[in-house]
């Protein structure tokens, strides 16, 4: 428990930069510390709590690492267009494309009702 608390303290002293760069390690540390603390409060069995907190830490870190691997480039903040890049050219719209063609129905006809089977 003391080692996990020291590791959590050292990680927090680094600020948010470490957590932003390494989210899988961060969630593993936080999950392991929470699991260790709650297990120690509930049972007090050191060997069991160590195994449980290690499993939680590895499991959460693995899930986040897999999500980062499959999820994209790692940008968790929505990014808008680059202000230095010029906007794309506007394509003029043809006003005749929005009008229906004369002689065609506005909505497609309904499907015919199913007929009853003949004996």
DABEL-V159373 format. One record per run of one state. SS is the DSSP state (hx for helix, st for strand, lp for the rest). FROM is the first residue (numbers start at 1). LEN is the number of residues. If there is no record, write none. Layout:
# DABEL-V159373
SS | FROM | LEN
SS | FROM | LEN
This chain:
# DABEL-V159373
lp | 1 | 1
hx | 2 | 12
lp | 14 | 2
hx | 16 | 6
lp | 22 | 1
hx | 23 | 20
lp | 43 | 3
hx | 46 | 26
lp | 72 | 23
hx | 95 | 4
lp | 99 | 21
